[in-house]
Amino acid sequence: MRIIKLDGRKMDTRQAAWAHMKDALGLPEYFGNNLDALSDNLGEMRDVIIQFSYVNAALNALGSYGAGILQVLRDQADSRADFVLKTSAN
C-alpha cells in the first residue's frame, strides 16, 4: 500500500489545507477545493494508507471545516478495506 502523509500543522487556513492536501494526495490542478470533490477523488484512490499527524492542529485552526475534512477521510476508511486512515494528535 502507498503511504500518504498529511500534517495538520500545514493546515492552518482553508487555503493552506487545500494546498497541502493537493500536494500530498496528488490531486489534479483543476480540483474543486471542496469536501464533495475530496470525497470523489479519494474514492478513486486504491491501496493507500493516510497518515494524518497533528490532527488537533488542523481541527483547532479550521474548526468545523477541519472536522468535515477528517470525516470525509473517516468515511472512506470505514467503507472499504483498501483505504486506511491513521491519525495522531501530534
mmCIF file as gemmi writes it, N, C-alpha and C atoms, coordinates in Angstrom:
data_model
loop_
_atom_site.group_PDB
_atom_site.id
_atom_site.type_symbol
_atom_site.label_atom_id
_atom_site.label_alt_id
_atom_site.label_comp_id
_atom_site.label_asym_id
_atom_site.label_entity_id
_atom_site.label_seq_id
_atom_site.pdbx_PDB_ins_code
_atom_site.Cartn_x
_atom_site.Cartn_y
_atom_site.Cartn_z
_atom_site.occupancy
_atom_site.B_iso_or_equiv
_atom_site.pdbx_formal_charge
_atom_site.auth_seq_id
_atom_site.auth_asym_id
_atom_site.pdbx_PDB_model_num
ATOM 1 N N . MET Axp A 1 ? 0.833 -1.19 0 1 0 ? 1 A 1
ATOM 2 C CA . MET Axp A 1 ? 0 0 0 1 0 ? 1 A 1
ATOM 3 C C . MET Axp A 1 ? 0.875 1.25 0 1 0 ? 1 A 1
ATOM 4 N N . ARG Axp A 2 ? 0.404 2.262 -0.665 1 0 ? 2 A 1
ATOM 5 C CA . ARG Axp A 2 ? 1.112 3.542 -0.736 1 0 ? 2 A 1
ATOM 6 C C . ARG Axp A 2 ? 0.782 4.35 0.515 1 0 ? 2 A 1
ATOM 7 N N . ILE Axp A 3 ? 1.792 4.939 1.131 1 0 ? 3 A 1
ATOM 8 C CA . ILE Axp A 3 ? 1.608 5.758 2.326 1 0 ? 3 A 1
ATOM 9 C C . ILE Axp A 3 ? 1.601 7.232 1.934 1 0 ? 3 A 1
ATOM 10 N N . ILE Axp A 4 ? 0.567 7.939 2.379 1 0 ? 4 A 1
ATOM 11 C CA . ILE Axp A 4 ? 0.427 9.375 2.137 1 0 ? 4 A 1
ATOM 12 C C . ILE Axp A 4 ? 0.384 10.067 3.489 1 0 ? 4 A 1
ATOM 13 N N . LYS Axp A 5 ? 1.222 11.076 3.669 1 0 ? 5 A 1
ATOM 14 C CA . LYS Axp A 5 ? 1.301 11.771 4.954 1 0 ? 5 A 1
ATOM 15 C C . LYS Axp A 5 ? 0.656 13.148 4.873 1 0 ? 5 A 1
ATOM 16 N N . LEU Axp A 6 ? -0.272 13.395 5.794 1 0 ? 6 A 1
ATOM 17 C CA . LEU Axp A 6 ? -0.871 14.711 5.968 1 0 ? 6 A 1
ATOM 18 C C . LEU Axp A 6 ? -0.409 15.264 7.31 1 0 ? 6 A 1
ATOM 19 N N . ASP Axp A 7 ? -0.105 16.543 7.355 1 0 ? 7 A 1
ATOM 20 C CA . ASP Axp A 7 ? 0.384 17.198 8.568 1 0 ? 7 A 1
ATOM 21 C C . ASP Axp A 7 ? -0.553 18.351 8.911 1 0 ? 7 A 1
ATOM 22 N N . GLY Axp A 8 ? -1.278 18.197 10 1 0 ? 8 A 1
ATOM 23 C CA . GLY Axp A 8 ? -2.24 19.209 10.406 1 0 ? 8 A 1
ATOM 24 C C . GLY Axp A 8 ? -1.635 20.571 10.679 1 0 ? 8 A 1
ATOM 25 N N . ARG Axp A 9 ? -0.344 20.625 10.963 1 0 ? 9 A 1
ATOM 26 C CA . ARG Axp A 9 ? 0.318 21.917 11.195 1 0 ? 9 A 1
ATOM 27 C C . ARG Axp A 9 ? 0.399 22.731 9.912 1 0 ? 9 A 1
ATOM 28 N N . LYS Axp A 10 ? 0.272 22.075 8.775 1 0 ? 10 A 1
ATOM 29 C CA . LYS Axp A 10 ? 0.315 22.765 7.484 1 0 ? 10 A 1
ATOM 30 C C . LYS Axp A 10 ? -1.083 23.135 6.994 1 0 ? 10 A 1
ATOM 31 N N . MET Axp A 11 ? -2.068 22.999 7.882 1 0 ? 11 A 1
ATOM 32 C CA . MET Axp A 11 ? -3.461 23.22 7.5 1 0 ? 11 A 1
ATOM 33 C C . MET Axp A 11 ? -4.086 24.283 8.408 1 0 ? 11 A 1
ATOM 34 N N . ASP Axp A 12 ? -3.434 25.439 8.5 1 0 ? 12 A 1
ATOM 35 C CA . ASP Axp A 12 ? -3.897 26.468 9.433 1 0 ? 12 A 1
ATOM 36 C C . ASP Axp A 12 ? -4.938 27.414 8.842 1 0 ? 12 A 1
ATOM 37 N N . THR Axp A 13 ? -5.164 27.351 7.553 1 0 ? 13 A 1
ATOM 38 C CA . THR Axp A 13 ? -6.257 28.064 6.883 1 0 ? 13 A 1
ATOM 39 C C . THR Axp A 13 ? -6.85 27.103 5.858 1 0 ? 13 A 1
ATOM 40 N N . ARG Axp A 14 ? -8.031 27.413 5.378 1 0 ? 14 A 1
ATOM 41 C CA . ARG Axp A 14 ? -8.625 26.557 4.338 1 0 ? 14 A 1
ATOM 42 C C . ARG Axp A 14 ? -7.735 26.502 3.105 1 0 ? 14 A 1
ATOM 43 N N . GLN Axp A 15 ? -7.224 27.653 2.702 1 0 ? 15 A 1
ATOM 44 C CA . GLN Axp A 15 ? -6.367 27.701 1.515 1 0 ? 15 A 1
ATOM 45 C C . GLN Axp A 15 ? -5.12 26.845 1.718 1 0 ? 15 A 1
ATOM 46 N N . ALA Axp A 16 ? -4.499 26.961 2.881 1 0 ? 16 A 1
ATOM 47 C CA . ALA Axp A 16 ? -3.305 26.164 3.17 1 0 ? 16 A 1
ATOM 48 C C . ALA Axp A 16 ? -3.646 24.681 3.238 1 0 ? 16 A 1
ATOM 49 N N . ALA Axp A 17 ? -4.801 24.367 3.812 1 0 ? 17 A 1
ATOM 50 C CA . ALA Axp A 17 ? -5.216 22.964 3.915 1 0 ? 17 A 1
ATOM 51 C C . ALA Axp A 17 ? -5.378 22.338 2.536 1 0 ? 17 A 1
ATOM 52 N N . TRP Axp A 18 ? -6.054 23.049 1.641 1 0 ? 18 A 1
ATOM 53 C CA . TRP Axp A 18 ? -6.25 22.504 0.297 1 0 ? 18 A 1
ATOM 54 C C . TRP Axp A 18 ? -4.929 22.397 -0.457 1 0 ? 18 A 1
ATOM 55 N N . ALA Axp A 19 ? -4.062 23.373 -0.307 1 0 ? 19 A 1
ATOM 56 C CA . ALA Axp A 19 ? -2.757 23.309 -0.981 1 0 ? 19 A 1
ATOM 57 C C . ALA Axp A 19 ? -1.968 22.102 -0.488 1 0 ? 19 A 1
ATOM 58 N N . HIS Axp A 20 ? -1.967 21.882 0.826 1 0 ? 20 A 1
ATOM 59 C CA . HIS Axp A 20 ? -1.235 20.748 1.4 1 0 ? 20 A 1
ATOM 60 C C . HIS Axp A 20 ? -1.839 19.419 0.939 1 0 ? 20 A 1
ATOM 61 N N . MET Axp A 21 ? -3.163 19.325 0.972 1 0 ? 21 A 1
ATOM 62 C CA . MET Axp A 21 ? -3.796 18.068 0.568 1 0 ? 21 A 1
ATOM 63 C C . MET Axp A 21 ? -3.622 17.807 -0.923 1 0 ? 21 A 1
ATOM 64 N N . LYS Axp A 22 ? -3.711 18.849 -1.748 1 0 ? 22 A 1
ATOM 65 C CA . LYS Axp A 22 ? -3.473 18.669 -3.187 1 0 ? 22 A 1
ATOM 66 C C . LYS Axp A 22 ? -2.092 18.088 -3.435 1 0 ? 22 A 1
ATOM 67 N N . ASP Axp A 23 ? -1.104 18.645 -2.753 1 0 ? 23 A 1
ATOM 68 C CA . ASP Axp A 23 ? 0.27 18.184 -2.929 1 0 ? 23 A 1
ATOM 69 C C . ASP Axp A 23 ? 0.442 16.763 -2.399 1 0 ? 23 A 1
ATOM 70 N N . ALA Axp A 24 ? 0.015 16.531 -1.164 1 0 ? 24 A 1
ATOM 71 C CA . ALA Axp A 24 ? 0.228 15.228 -0.529 1 0 ? 24 A 1
ATOM 72 C C . ALA Axp A 24 ? -0.557 14.112 -1.213 1 0 ? 24 A 1
ATOM 73 N N . LEU Axp A 25 ? -1.79 14.406 -1.599 1 0 ? 25 A 1
ATOM 74 C CA . LEU Axp A 25 ? -2.651 13.384 -2.193 1 0 ? 25 A 1
ATOM 75 C C . LEU Axp A 25 ? -2.499 13.275 -3.706 1 0 ? 25 A 1
ATOM 76 N N . GLY Axp A 26 ? -1.765 14.209 -4.301 1 0 ? 26 A 1
ATOM 77 C CA . GLY Axp A 26 ? -1.59 14.191 -5.749 1 0 ? 26 A 1
ATOM 78 C C . GLY Axp A 26 ? -2.865 14.541 -6.498 1 0 ? 26 A 1
ATOM 79 N N . LEU Axp A 27 ? -3.632 15.478 -5.936 1 0 ? 27 A 1
ATOM 80 C CA . LEU Axp A 27 ? -4.886 15.877 -6.572 1 0 ? 27 A 1
ATOM 81 C C . LEU Axp A 27 ? -4.598 16.747 -7.79 1 0 ? 27 A 1
ATOM 82 N N . PRO Axp A 28 ? -5.46 16.697 -8.79 1 0 ? 28 A 1
ATOM 83 C CA . PRO Axp A 28 ? -5.221 17.472 -10.017 1 0 ? 28 A 1
ATOM 84 C C . PRO Axp A 28 ? -5.36 18.976 -9.777 1 0 ? 28 A 1
ATOM 85 N N . GLU Axp A 29 ? -4.743 19.762 -10.625 1 0 ? 29 A 1
ATOM 86 C CA . GLU Axp A 29 ? -4.794 21.227 -10.518 1 0 ? 29 A 1
ATOM 87 C C . GLU Axp A 29 ? -6.225 21.748 -10.589 1 0 ? 29 A 1
ATOM 88 N N . TYR Axp A 30 ? -7.065 21.09 -11.351 1 0 ? 30 A 1
ATOM 89 C CA . TYR Axp A 30 ? -8.448 21.54 -11.513 1 0 ? 30 A 1
ATOM 90 C C . TYR Axp A 30 ? -9.346 21.125 -10.345 1 0 ? 30 A 1
ATOM 91 N N . PHE Axp A 31 ? -8.772 20.477 -9.34 1 0 ? 31 A 1
ATOM 92 C CA . PHE Axp A 31 ? -9.524 20.017 -8.172 1 0 ? 31 A 1
ATOM 93 C C . PHE Axp A 31 ? -10.333 21.161 -7.579 1 0 ? 31 A 1
ATOM 94 N N . GLY Axp A 32 ? -11.553 20.894 -7.159 1 0 ? 32 A 1
ATOM 95 C CA . GLY Axp A 32 ? -12.507 21.917 -6.771 1 0 ? 32 A 1
ATOM 96 C C . GLY Axp A 32 ? -12.428 22.498 -5.374 1 0 ? 32 A 1
ATOM 97 N N . ASN Axp A 33 ? -11.481 22.078 -4.551 1 0 ? 33 A 1
ATOM 98 C CA . ASN Axp A 33 ? -11.315 22.626 -3.196 1 0 ? 33 A 1
ATOM 99 C C . ASN Axp A 33 ? -12.612 22.618 -2.394 1 0 ? 33 A 1
ATOM 100 N N . ASN Axp A 34 ? -13.281 21.477 -2.37 1 0 ? 34 A 1
ATOM 101 C CA . ASN Axp A 34 ? -14.461 21.329 -1.523 1 0 ? 34 A 1
ATOM 102 C C . ASN Axp A 34 ? -14.564 19.878 -1.064 1 0 ? 34 A 1
ATOM 103 N N . LEU Axp A 35 ? -15.362 19.651 -0.04 1 0 ? 35 A 1
ATOM 104 C CA . LEU Axp A 35 ? -15.423 18.33 0.574 1 0 ? 35 A 1
ATOM 105 C C . LEU Axp A 35 ? -16.008 17.271 -0.357 1 0 ? 35 A 1
ATOM 106 N N . ASP Axp A 36 ? -16.968 17.636 -1.191 1 0 ? 36 A 1
ATOM 107 C CA . ASP Axp A 36 ? -17.528 16.67 -2.144 1 0 ? 36 A 1
ATOM 108 C C . ASP Axp A 36 ? -16.474 16.226 -3.152 1 0 ? 36 A 1
ATOM 109 N N . ALA Axp A 37 ? -15.698 17.173 -3.649 1 0 ? 37 A 1
ATOM 110 C CA . ALA Axp A 37 ? -14.63 16.834 -4.596 1 0 ? 37 A 1
ATOM 111 C C . ALA Axp A 37 ? -13.571 15.971 -3.918 1 0 ? 37 A 1
ATOM 112 N N . LEU Axp A 38 ? -13.278 16.266 -2.649 1 0 ? 38 A 1
ATOM 113 C CA . LEU Axp A 38 ? -12.313 15.449 -1.912 1 0 ? 38 A 1
ATOM 114 C C . LEU Axp A 38 ? -12.813 14.017 -1.808 1 0 ? 38 A 1
ATOM 115 N N . SER Axp A 39 ? -14.057 13.855 -1.435 1 0 ? 39 A 1
ATOM 116 C CA . SER Axp A 39 ? -14.631 12.517 -1.32 1 0 ? 39 A 1
ATOM 117 C C . SER Axp A 39 ? -14.579 11.777 -2.656 1 0 ? 39 A 1
ATOM 118 N N . ASP Axp A 40 ? -14.937 12.449 -3.727 1 0 ? 40 A 1
ATOM 119 C CA . ASP Axp A 40 ? -14.905 11.828 -5.057 1 0 ? 40 A 1
ATOM 120 C C . ASP Axp A 40 ? -13.501 11.377 -5.43 1 0 ? 40 A 1
ATOM 121 N N . ASN Axp A 41 ? -12.51 12.233 -5.193 1 0 ? 41 A 1
ATOM 122 C CA . ASN Axp A 41 ? -11.133 11.892 -5.557 1 0 ? 41 A 1
ATOM 123 C C . ASN Axp A 41 ? -10.574 10.789 -4.67 1 0 ? 41 A 1
ATOM 124 N N . LEU Axp A 42 ? -10.883 10.826 -3.393 1 0 ? 42 A 1
ATOM 125 C CA . LEU Axp A 42 ? -10.425 9.759 -2.502 1 0 ? 42 A 1
ATOM 126 C C . LEU Axp A 42 ? -11.062 8.433 -2.89 1 0 ? 42 A 1
ATOM 127 N N . GLY Axp A 43 ? -12.295 8.491 -3.362 1 0 ? 43 A 1
ATOM 128 C CA . GLY Axp A 43 ? -12.986 7.276 -3.778 1 0 ? 43 A 1
ATOM 129 C C . GLY Axp A 43 ? -12.326 6.576 -4.949 1 0 ? 43 A 1
ATOM 130 N N . GLU Axp A 44 ? -11.533 7.303 -5.702 1 0 ? 44 A 1
ATOM 131 C CA . GLU Axp A 44 ? -10.823 6.722 -6.839 1 0 ? 44 A 1
ATOM 132 C C . GLU Axp A 44 ? -9.454 6.165 -6.456 1 0 ? 44 A 1
ATOM 133 N N . MET Axp A 45 ? -8.978 6.487 -5.265 1 0 ? 45 A 1
ATOM 134 C CA . MET Axp A 45 ? -7.66 6.008 -4.829 1 0 ? 45 A 1
ATOM 135 C C . MET Axp A 45 ? -7.773 4.571 -4.346 1 0 ? 45 A 1
ATOM 136 N N . ARG Axp A 46 ? -6.76 3.795 -4.647 1 0 ? 46 A 1
ATOM 137 C CA . ARG Axp A 46 ? -6.731 2.397 -4.237 1 0 ? 46 A 1
ATOM 138 C C . ARG Axp A 46 ? -5.441 2.118 -3.474 1 0 ? 46 A 1
ATOM 139 N N . ASP Axp A 47 ? -5.539 1.22 -2.518 1 0 ? 47 A 1
ATOM 140 C CA . ASP Axp A 47 ? -4.382 0.724 -1.769 1 0 ? 47 A 1
ATOM 141 C C . ASP Axp A 47 ? -3.555 1.85 -1.164 1 0 ? 47 A 1
ATOM 142 N N . VAL Axp A 48 ? -4.196 2.666 -0.322 1 0 ? 48 A 1
ATOM 143 C CA . VAL Axp A 48 ? -3.489 3.773 0.321 1 0 ? 48 A 1
ATOM 144 C C . VAL Axp A 48 ? -3.662 3.731 1.835 1 0 ? 48 A 1
ATOM 145 N N . ILE Axp A 49 ? -2.645 4.205 2.497 1 0 ? 49 A 1
ATOM 146 C CA . ILE Axp A 49 ? -2.687 4.458 3.933 1 0 ? 49 A 1
ATOM 147 C C . ILE Axp A 49 ? -2.458 5.95 4.106 1 0 ? 49 A 1
ATOM 148 N N . ILE Axp A 50 ? -3.423 6.631 4.715 1 0 ? 50 A 1
ATOM 149 C CA . ILE Axp A 50 ? -3.282 8.051 5.01 1 0 ? 50 A 1
ATOM 150 C C . ILE Axp A 50 ? -2.817 8.167 6.452 1 0 ? 50 A 1
ATOM 151 N N . GLN Axp A 51 ? -1.648 8.747 6.657 1 0 ? 51 A 1
ATOM 152 C CA . GLN Axp A 51 ? -1.136 9.016 7.998 1 0 ? 51 A 1
ATOM 153 C C . GLN Axp A 51 ? -1.325 10.51 8.262 1 0 ? 51 A 1
ATOM 154 N N . PHE Axp A 52 ? -2.313 10.832 9.074 1 0 ? 52 A 1
ATOM 155 C CA . PHE Axp A 52 ? -2.675 12.22 9.354 1 0 ? 52 A 1
ATOM 156 C C . PHE Axp A 52 ? -2.163 12.564 10.749 1 0 ? 52 A 1
ATOM 157 N N . SER Axp A 53 ? -1.032 13.272 10.797 1 0 ? 53 A 1
ATOM 158 C CA . SER Axp A 53 ? -0.449 13.672 12.08 1 0 ? 53 A 1
ATOM 159 C C . SER Axp A 53 ? -0.874 15.093 12.431 1 0 ? 53 A 1
ATOM 160 N N . TYR Axp A 54 ? -0.779 15.403 13.697 1 0 ? 54 A 1
ATOM 161 C CA . TYR Axp A 54 ? -1.16 16.729 14.206 1 0 ? 54 A 1
ATOM 162 C C . TYR Axp A 54 ? -2.597 17.08 13.811 1 0 ? 54 A 1
ATOM 163 N N . VAL Axp A 55 ? -3.475 16.097 13.946 1 0 ? 55 A 1
ATOM 164 C CA . VAL Axp A 55 ? -4.886 16.306 13.625 1 0 ? 55 A 1
ATOM 165 C C . VAL Axp A 55 ? -5.456 17.453 14.451 1 0 ? 55 A 1
ATOM 166 N N . ASN Axp A 56 ? -5.09 17.517 15.728 1 0 ? 56 A 1
ATOM 167 C CA . ASN Axp A 56 ? -5.634 18.568 16.591 1 0 ? 56 A 1
ATOM 168 C C . ASN Axp A 56 ? -5.263 19.958 16.102 1 0 ? 56 A 1
ATOM 169 N N . ALA Axp A 57 ? -4.095 20.114 15.515 1 0 ? 57 A 1
ATOM 170 C CA . ALA Axp A 57 ? -3.695 21.418 14.979 1 0 ? 57 A 1
ATOM 171 C C . ALA Axp A 57 ? -4.647 21.842 13.864 1 0 ? 57 A 1
ATOM 172 N N . ALA Axp A 58 ? -4.992 20.907 12.994 1 0 ? 58 A 1
ATOM 173 C CA . ALA Axp A 58 ? -5.928 21.212 11.905 1 0 ? 58 A 1
ATOM 174 C C . ALA Axp A 58 ? -7.321 21.498 12.453 1 0 ? 58 A 1
ATOM 175 N N . LEU Axp A 59 ? -7.759 20.702 13.413 1 0 ? 59 A 1
ATOM 176 C CA . LEU Axp A 59 ? -9.087 20.91 13.987 1 0 ? 59 A 1
ATOM 177 C C . LEU Axp A 59 ? -9.173 22.249 14.707 1 0 ? 59 A 1
ATOM 178 N N . ASN Axp A 60 ? -8.137 22.607 15.444 1 0 ? 60 A 1
ATOM 179 C CA . ASN Axp A 60 ? -8.133 23.89 16.155 1 0 ? 60 A 1
ATOM 180 C C . ASN Axp A 60 ? -8.139 25.063 15.18 1 0 ? 60 A 1
ATOM 181 N N . ALA Axp A 61 ? -7.389 24.951 14.104 1 0 ? 61 A 1
ATOM 182 C CA . ALA Axp A 61 ? -7.286 26.053 13.14 1 0 ? 61 A 1
ATOM 183 C C . ALA Axp A 61 ? -8.528 26.175 12.261 1 0 ? 61 A 1
ATOM 184 N N . LEU Axp A 62 ? -9.098 25.038 11.874 1 0 ? 62 A 1
ATOM 185 C CA . LEU Axp A 62 ? -10.176 25.043 10.883 1 0 ? 62 A 1
ATOM 186 C C . LEU Axp A 62 ? -11.566 24.823 11.47 1 0 ? 62 A 1
ATOM 187 N N . GLY Axp A 63 ? -11.635 24.449 12.73 1 0 ? 63 A 1
ATOM 188 C CA . GLY Axp A 63 ? -12.929 24.246 13.379 1 0 ? 63 A 1
ATOM 189 C C . GLY Axp A 63 ? -13.759 23.177 12.699 1 0 ? 63 A 1
ATOM 190 N N . SER Axp A 64 ? -15.02 23.497 12.468 1 0 ? 64 A 1
ATOM 191 C CA . SER Axp A 64 ? -15.933 22.51 11.89 1 0 ? 64 A 1
ATOM 192 C C . SER Axp A 64 ? -15.527 22.105 10.471 1 0 ? 64 A 1
ATOM 193 N N . TYR Axp A 65 ? -14.843 22.987 9.763 1 0 ? 65 A 1
ATOM 194 C CA . TYR Axp A 65 ? -14.385 22.627 8.416 1 0 ? 65 A 1
ATOM 195 C C . TYR Axp A 65 ? -13.301 21.55 8.5 1 0 ? 65 A 1
ATOM 196 N N . GLY Axp A 66 ? -12.417 21.672 9.474 1 0 ? 66 A 1
ATOM 197 C CA . GLY Axp A 66 ? -11.413 20.641 9.704 1 0 ? 66 A 1
ATOM 198 C C . GLY Axp A 66 ? -12.057 19.322 10.084 1 0 ? 66 A 1
ATOM 199 N N . ALA Axp A 67 ? -13.103 19.398 10.902 1 0 ? 67 A 1
ATOM 200 C CA . ALA Axp A 67 ? -13.836 18.191 11.272 1 0 ? 67 A 1
ATOM 201 C C . ALA Axp A 67 ? -14.481 17.563 10.039 1 0 ? 67 A 1
ATOM 202 N N . GLY Axp A 68 ? -14.927 18.389 9.104 1 0 ? 68 A 1
ATOM 203 C CA . GLY Axp A 68 ? -15.503 17.882 7.864 1 0 ? 68 A 1
ATOM 204 C C . GLY Axp A 68 ? -14.483 17.139 7.019 1 0 ? 68 A 1
ATOM 205 N N . ILE Axp A 69 ? -13.279 17.691 6.938 1 0 ? 69 A 1
ATOM 206 C CA . ILE Axp A 69 ? -12.201 17.02 6.198 1 0 ? 69 A 1
ATOM 207 C C . ILE Axp A 69 ? -11.909 15.664 6.826 1 0 ? 69 A 1
ATOM 208 N N . LEU Axp A 70 ? -11.777 15.659 8.152 1 0 ? 70 A 1
ATOM 209 C CA . LEU Axp A 70 ? -11.497 14.413 8.859 1 0 ? 70 A 1
ATOM 210 C C . LEU Axp A 70 ? -12.623 13.408 8.647 1 0 ? 70 A 1
ATOM 211 N N . GLN Axp A 71 ? -13.856 13.864 8.64 1 0 ? 71 A 1
ATOM 212 C CA . GLN Axp A 71 ? -14.987 12.958 8.44 1 0 ? 71 A 1
ATOM 213 C C . GLN Axp A 71 ? -14.977 12.343 7.044 1 0 ? 71 A 1
ATOM 214 N N . VAL Axp A 72 ? -14.622 13.113 6.037 1 0 ? 72 A 1
ATOM 215 C CA . VAL Axp A 72 ? -14.517 12.568 4.678 1 0 ? 72 A 1
ATOM 216 C C . VAL Axp A 72 ? -13.472 11.454 4.649 1 0 ? 72 A 1
ATOM 217 N N . LEU Axp A 73 ? -12.343 11.681 5.29 1 0 ? 73 A 1
ATOM 218 C CA . LEU Axp A 73 ? -11.299 10.656 5.351 1 0 ? 73 A 1
ATOM 219 C C . LEU Axp A 73 ? -11.799 9.421 6.098 1 0 ? 73 A 1
ATOM 220 N N . ARG Axp A 74 ? -12.47 9.632 7.222 1 0 ? 74 A 1
ATOM 221 C CA . ARG Axp A 74 ? -13.004 8.506 8.006 1 0 ? 74 A 1
ATOM 222 C C . ARG Axp A 74 ? -14.049 7.724 7.219 1 0 ? 74 A 1
ATOM 223 N N . ASP Axp A 75 ? -14.909 8.429 6.512 1 0 ? 75 A 1
ATOM 224 C CA . ASP Axp A 75 ? -15.94 7.746 5.722 1 0 ? 75 A 1
ATOM 225 C C . ASP Axp A 75 ? -15.314 6.82 4.689 1 0 ? 75 A 1
ATOM 226 N N . GLN Axp A 76 ? -14.26 7.278 4.032 1 0 ? 76 A 1
ATOM 227 C CA . GLN Axp A 76 ? -13.573 6.429 3.054 1 0 ? 76 A 1
ATOM 228 C C . GLN Axp A 76 ? -12.981 5.201 3.74 1 0 ? 76 A 1
ATOM 229 N N . ALA Axp A 77 ? -12.331 5.421 4.876 1 0 ? 77 A 1
ATOM 230 C CA . ALA Axp A 77 ? -11.695 4.308 5.591 1 0 ? 77 A 1
ATOM 231 C C . ALA Axp A 77 ? -12.73 3.314 6.111 1 0 ? 77 A 1
ATOM 232 N N . ASP Axp A 78 ? -13.875 3.812 6.54 1 0 ? 78 A 1
ATOM 233 C CA . ASP Axp A 78 ? -14.915 2.936 7.081 1 0 ? 78 A 1
ATOM 234 C C . ASP Axp A 78 ? -15.629 2.127 6.006 1 0 ? 78 A 1
ATOM 235 N N . SER Axp A 79 ? -15.584 2.605 4.774 1 0 ? 79 A 1
ATOM 236 C CA . SER Axp A 79 ? -16.38 1.963 3.728 1 0 ? 79 A 1
ATOM 237 C C . SER Axp A 79 ? -15.615 0.958 2.874 1 0 ? 79 A 1
ATOM 238 N N . ARG Axp A 80 ? -14.298 0.874 3.056 1 0 ? 80 A 1
ATOM 239 C CA . ARG Axp A 80 ? -13.531 -0.044 2.211 1 0 ? 80 A 1
ATOM 240 C C . ARG Axp A 80 ? -12.219 -0.454 2.873 1 0 ? 80 A 1
ATOM 241 N N . ALA Axp A 81 ? -11.734 -1.617 2.462 1 0 ? 81 A 1
ATOM 242 C CA . ALA Axp A 81 ? -10.536 -2.182 3.08 1 0 ? 81 A 1
ATOM 243 C C . ALA Axp A 81 ? -9.245 -1.659 2.479 1 0 ? 81 A 1
ATOM 244 N N . ASP Axp A 82 ? -9.297 -1.094 1.273 1 0 ? 82 A 1
ATOM 245 C CA . ASP Axp A 82 ? -8.059 -0.668 0.609 1 0 ? 82 A 1
ATOM 246 C C . ASP Axp A 82 ? -7.729 0.8 0.869 1 0 ? 82 A 1
ATOM 247 N N . PHE Axp A 83 ? -8.387 1.39 1.856 1 0 ? 83 A 1
ATOM 248 C CA . PHE Axp A 83 ? -8.141 2.781 2.245 1 0 ? 83 A 1
ATOM 249 C C . PHE Axp A 83 ? -8.062 2.804 3.766 1 0 ? 83 A 1
ATOM 250 N N . VAL Axp A 84 ? -6.878 3.09 4.283 1 0 ? 84 A 1
ATOM 251 C CA . VAL Axp A 84 ? -6.651 3.058 5.729 1 0 ? 84 A 1
ATOM 252 C C . VAL Axp A 84 ? -6.311 4.462 6.199 1 0 ? 84 A 1
ATOM 253 N N . LEU Axp A 85 ? -6.931 4.875 7.298 1 0 ? 85 A 1
ATOM 254 C CA . LEU Axp A 85 ? -6.64 6.172 7.903 1 0 ? 85 A 1
ATOM 255 C C . LEU Axp A 85 ? -6.035 5.945 9.274 1 0 ? 85 A 1
ATOM 256 N N . LYS Axp A 86 ? -4.862 6.524 9.486 1 0 ? 86 A 1
ATOM 257 C CA . LYS Axp A 86 ? -4.205 6.501 10.793 1 0 ? 86 A 1
ATOM 258 C C . LYS Axp A 86 ? -4.023 7.944 11.23 1 0 ? 86 A 1
ATOM 259 N N . THR Axp A 87 ? -4.516 8.27 12.417 1 0 ? 87 A 1
ATOM 260 C CA . THR Axp A 87 ? -4.414 9.643 12.902 1 0 ? 87 A 1
ATOM 261 C C . THR Axp A 87 ? -3.622 9.693 14.196 1 0 ? 87 A 1
ATOM 262 N N . SER Axp A 88 ? -3.004 10.837 14.426 1 0 ? 88 A 1
ATOM 263 C CA . SER Axp A 88 ? -2.341 11.084 15.708 1 0 ? 88 A 1
ATOM 264 C C . SER Axp A 88 ? -2.505 12.554 16.052 1 0 ? 88 A 1
ATOM 265 N N . ALA Axp A 89 ? -2.622 12.824 17.342 1 0 ? 89 A 1
ATOM 266 C CA . ALA Axp A 89 ? -2.81 14.198 17.802 1 0 ? 89 A 1
ATOM 267 C C . ALA Axp A 89 ? -1.561 15.028 17.564 1 0 ? 89 A 1
ATOM 268 N N . ASN Axp A 90 ? -0.409 14.379 17.582 1 0 ? 90 A 1
ATOM 269 C CA . ASN Axp A 90 ? 0.854 15.091 17.321 1 0 ? 90 A 1
ATOM 270 C C . ASN Axp A 90 ? 1.847 14.179 16.65 1 0 ? 90 A 1
